Amino acid sequence: MRGTKTTFAAAAALSLMLAGCGSSTPAAAPSAPAAGPAALKVGLIPVAEFFPVYVAEDQGFFDAAGLDVTVESMSNAASIVPSVLNGQLTIGTAATPPFLTAVEKKIPVAAVASAGNTSAAKGEDTGAFVVGADSGISSPSELEGKKVAVNALSSLPHVAAAARIAADGGDPSAVQFVAMPFADMQAALEQKRVDAILPVEPFMSQNLKGGAKSISPLYTDVYPAGTTHTLYFASRQFAAQNPDAIAKFREAIAKANELVAKDPSVLRKALVEHGGMAEDVAESVNLPAYNTDFNVAGMKDMAAKMKENGFLTTDMDVEGAILK
């Protein structure tokens, strides 16, 4: 496997996975070679949720499974779906909400492995509602009529924030969400161009150290512990043509997730060696939880909340979106 060194400035790419791909026409995905290791190319959004891919590389899990895995770091998350559909990538990475939106739009993709999950501890959430120290805002429901920065509309932070505001008794439709890169949010908050921001790690820790304050965790007050909020996916055509390779990839990722759950230092090391993150930052940021399989109940809860807040229009068949 050839690991691609990334920069965590690209963490802002955790955004809507299907932007610009609605008119893409799927091309025939290539089959895996008949002999030798099965070749897979993974389009990876460079955030902690997906760094177990590098752990699987470093620990030899892919090699042991007979897989030749190449990673391509994707600073433009919106390009992943079309690249998977046309065969340039065999495995994509995505947040669960935009993946479900893609499935509802009949884009022929299926979830093949679980990535990052909601933490069980509120103090360990990987995202937060952050406001200025002198804002006077103390709860998510008080953001009605306010301007809130989010990395992308309909992204995981946006969907979670809407659900949290509603749960707090507020009306998320009365909040003005504006799209903005994570790296630009702190300046916008300090300059009072927005009233609140929705950063995720490592930006969340940096924003809080800069004097801003958190008024609520972003995910742990909304979704059950262990909810699969990010995942790996493939085109249904490739998965049907290469079931053995997909099964081996899922097994290798499950092993990596299990190892990281037991020993987070392995993941923090990968953030430094493969992500270019400073060691002190890697040691201090909150990490997501990792499971060996999908938390379907949590995903169903997420889909229901998405429909309640207008991000989905139908009752999702979540189990049908996961490759068996």
C-alpha positions in Angstrom: 0.0 0.0 0.0 1.2 3.5 -0.8 0.3 5.9 2.0 -0.3 9.5 1.0 0.9 12.1 3.5 -1.8 14.6 4.1 -2.2 17.9 6.0 -4.9 18.6 8.5 -5.6 21.9 7.0 -7.6 19.7 4.6 -9.8 18.6 7.5 -12.2 21.3 6.3 -13.1 18.9 3.5 -15.5 16.9 5.8 -18.4 18.3 3.8 -21.3 17.3 1.6 -20.2 14.2 -0.3 -22.5 14.5 -3.3 -22.3 18.2 -4.2 -21.9 18.5 -8.0 -22.4 14.8 -8.7 -26.2 14.6 -9.3 -25.7 14.5 -13.0 -22.8 12.1 -13.1 -23.3 9.1 -15.3 -21.7 6.0 -13.8 -19.2 4.2 -16.0 -18.4 0.6 -15.7 -16.2 0.0 -12.6 -13.2 -2.2 -13.2 -13.2 -5.7 -11.8 -10.4 -6.8 -9.5 -7.6 -8.8 -11.1 -8.1 -12.5 -11.3 -4.7 -13.3 -9.8 -2.5 -11.7 -7.1 -3.6 -9.2 -4.4 -6.9 -7.5 -5.0 -6.3 -3.9 -5.8 -8.4 -1.2 -4.1 -8.0 2.6 -4.3 -9.5 4.5 -1.4 -10.5 8.1 -1.6 -9.8 9.3 1.9 -11.1 12.5 3.6 -8.1 13.4 5.8 -9.8 13.4 9.2 -9.3 11.2 12.2 -12.5 9.2 11.5 -10.8 7.5 8.5 -7.2 7.2 9.8 -7.7 3.5 10.8 -7.0 2.9 7.1 -3.4 3.9 7.8 -3.5 1.8 11.0 -4.5 -1.2 8.8 -1.6 -0.4 6.5 0.9 -0.1 9.3 -0.2 -3.2 11.1 -0.2 -5.3 7.9 -3.9 -6.0 8.0 -4.4 -5.3 4.3 -1.4 -7.4 3.3 -2.6 -10.3 5.4 -5.9 -10.1 3.7 -4.4 -10.2 0.3 -5.3 -6.6 -0.6 -3.2 -4.1 -2.4 -4.6 -0.8 -1.1 -3.7 2.6 -2.4 -4.9 5.7 -0.6 -5.6 9.0 -2.3 -6.1 11.9 0.0 -9.1 13.9 -1.1 -9.1 17.6 -0.2 -12.4 18.0 -2.3 -14.9 15.6 -0.6 -17.5 16.4 -3.3 -15.4 14.7 -5.9 -15.4 11.3 -4.2 -18.8 10.0 -5.3 -18.3 10.7 -9.0 -14.9 9.2 -8.8 -16.3 6.0 -7.2 -19.0 5.8 -9.8 -16.7 6.1 -12.7 -14.2 3.7 -11.3 -11.3 6.1 -10.6 -11.8 5.1 -6.9 -13.0 1.8 -5.6 -13.8 2.8 -2.0 -15.0 6.3 -0.9 -15.3 7.9 2.5 -18.2 10.0 3.7 -20.2 11.3 6.6 -23.4 9.4 7.2 -25.9 12.2 6.5 -24.8 13.1 3.0 -24.4 9.4 2.2 -28.0 8.8 3.2 -29.0 11.8 1.0 -27.1 10.3 -1.9 -28.9 7.0 -1.4 -32.3 8.8 -1.3 -31.4 10.4 -4.6 -31.0 6.8 -6.0 -27.2 7.2 -6.5 -26.0 3.5 -6.7 -23.7 3.3 -3.7 -23.6 1.1 -0.6 -21.9 1.4 2.8 -19.3 -1.3 3.2 -17.5 -0.5 6.5 -18.0 1.6 9.6 -15.6 4.5 10.3 -15.9 7.0 13.2 -18.7 6.9 15.7 -20.3 9.2 18.3 -18.4 9.2 21.6 -20.0 7.8 24.7 -18.7 10.7 26.8 -20.0 14.3 26.4 -16.6 15.7 27.4 -15.0 13.8 24.5 -17.2 15.0 21.6 -15.4 15.8 18.4 -17.5 18.8 17.7 -19.2 21.7 19.5 -21.4 24.8 19.4 -18.9 27.5 19.9 -19.6 31.2 20.7 -17.7 34.2 21.7 -17.0 34.5 25.4 -19.0 37.7 25.6 -21.8 36.6 23.4 -24.5 36.1 26.1 -25.6 33.0 24.3 -25.8 30.0 26.6 -27.8 27.3 24.7 -28.4 26.1 21.2 -32.1 27.2 21.2 -30.9 30.8 21.7 -29.4 30.7 18.2 -32.8 31.4 16.6 -32.4 34.5 14.4 -28.6 34.2 14.6 -26.0 33.4 12.0 -24.1 30.2 12.5 -21.0 29.0 10.5 -20.9 25.4 9.3 -18.4 23.7 7.0 -21.0 22.9 4.4 -24.8 22.9 4.2 -26.4 19.5 4.8 -23.0 18.3 6.2 -22.8 16.2 9.4 -22.3 19.2 11.6 -25.2 21.0 10.0 -27.5 18.0 10.4 -26.4 17.5 14.0 -26.8 21.1 14.9 -30.4 21.3 13.5 -31.3 18.2 15.6 -29.7 19.6 18.7 -31.4 23.0 18.3 -34.8 21.3 17.9 -34.1 19.1 20.9 -33.3 22.2 23.0 -36.7 23.6 22.1 -35.6 25.9 19.3 -36.5 26.1 15.6 -33.5 25.3 13.4 -35.3 26.8 10.3 -35.0 30.1 12.1 -31.2 29.9 12.2 -29.2 31.2 9.3 -26.5 28.6 8.6 -23.7 29.9 6.4 -21.1 27.7 4.7 -17.5 28.4 5.7 -14.2 26.4 5.9 -13.3 25.3 9.4 -10.0 27.2 9.2 -11.9 30.5 8.7 -14.4 30.1 11.5 -12.5 31.5 14.4 -11.7 34.8 12.7 -15.3 35.1 11.6 -16.4 34.6 15.2 -13.9 37.1 16.6 -14.9 39.7 14.0 -18.6 39.1 14.9 -19.4 38.2 11.3 -21.2 35.1 12.7 -22.8 34.5 16.1 -21.6 30.9 16.5 -19.5 28.3 14.8 -19.7 24.5 14.5 -16.0 23.4 14.5 -14.8 19.8 14.7 -11.4 18.5 15.8 -8.7 19.6 15.5 -10.3 23.1 14.9 -12.6 22.8 17.9 -9.7 22.5 20.4 -7.9 25.4 18.7 -11.0 27.6 18.8 -11.5 26.9 22.5 -7.9 27.6 23.4 -8.3 30.9 21.5 -10.8 32.2 24.0 -14.1 31.1 22.6 -16.5 28.9 24.6 -18.6 25.8 24.0 -22.3 26.0 24.9 -23.0 22.4 23.9 -21.4 19.3 22.4 -22.4 18.8 18.8 -23.1 15.1 18.6 -23.3 13.4 22.0 -26.5 15.2 23.1 -28.2 14.3 19.8 -27.1 10.8 18.7 -26.9 7.6 20.8 -23.3 6.6 21.8 -21.6 4.6 19.1 -23.8 6.0 16.3 -22.0 5.5 12.9 -21.5 9.0 11.7 -18.9 8.3 9.1 -18.4 5.4 6.8 -16.7 3.8 3.8 -18.7 3.1 0.6 -18.5 1.6 -2.8 -20.5 1.6 -6.0 -23.0 -1.2 -6.0 -21.6 -2.4 -9.3 -18.1 -2.8 -8.0 -19.3 -4.4 -4.8 -21.3 -7.0 -6.8 -18.4 -7.7 -9.1 -15.8 -7.9 -6.3 -17.5 -9.3 -3.2 -14.4 -11.0 -1.8 -12.3 -7.9 -2.0 -15.0 -5.8 -0.3 -15.4 -8.4 2.5 -11.6 -8.5 3.1 -11.5 -4.7 3.2 -14.3 -4.6 5.7 -12.6 -7.2 7.9 -9.3 -5.3 7.8 -10.9 -2.1 8.8 -12.8 -3.8 11.6 -9.5 -5.1 12.9 -8.0 -1.6 12.7 -11.0 -0.1 14.4 -10.9 -2.7 17.2 -7.2 -2.0 17.8 -7.7 1.8 17.9 -10.6 1.4 20.3 -8.3 -0.5 22.7 -5.2 1.6 22.1 -5.9 5.2 20.8 -2.2 5.9 20.8 -2.0 3.9 17.6 -4.4 6.3 15.9 -2.7 9.4 17.3 0.6 8.1 15.9 -1.0 7.7 12.5 -2.3 11.3 12.7 1.3 12.5 13.1 3.0 10.1 10.6 0.4 10.1 7.8 -1.5 13.3 8.5 1.3 15.7 9.3 -0.4 16.7 12.6 1.9 18.2 15.3 2.5 15.7 18.1 1.1 17.9 20.8 -2.1 18.5 18.8 -2.4 14.8 18.1 -2.1 14.0 21.8 -4.7 16.4 22.9 -7.6 16.3 20.4 -10.7 14.4 21.1 -11.1 11.3 19.0 -14.3 9.6 17.7 -15.3 6.2 18.9 -14.6 3.2 16.6 -16.8 0.1 16.2 -16.1 -3.1 14.3 -19.5 -2.9 12.5 -22.3 -0.4 11.7 -24.5 0.8 14.5 -27.7 0.5 12.5 -30.0 1.6 15.3 -28.0 4.8 15.6 -28.1 5.4 11.9 -31.8 4.9 11.8 -32.2 7.5 14.6 -30.0 9.9 12.6 -32.1 9.3 9.5 -35.3 10.0 11.4 -34.0 13.2 12.7 -32.8 14.2 9.2 -36.4 13.7 8.0 -37.8 15.7 10.9 -35.6 18.6 10.0 -36.1 18.5 6.3 -32.8 17.0 5.2 -34.5 13.8 3.9 -38.0 13.6 2.3 -38.7 9.9 2.8 -38.3 7.2 5.5 -34.9 5.7 4.8 -34.2 2.0 4.4 -31.0 2.3 6.4 -30.4 -1.4 6.4 -30.8 -1.5 2.6 -28.1 1.1 2.2 -25.6 -1.2 3.9 -23.9 -3.9 1.9 -24.8 -7.3 3.4 
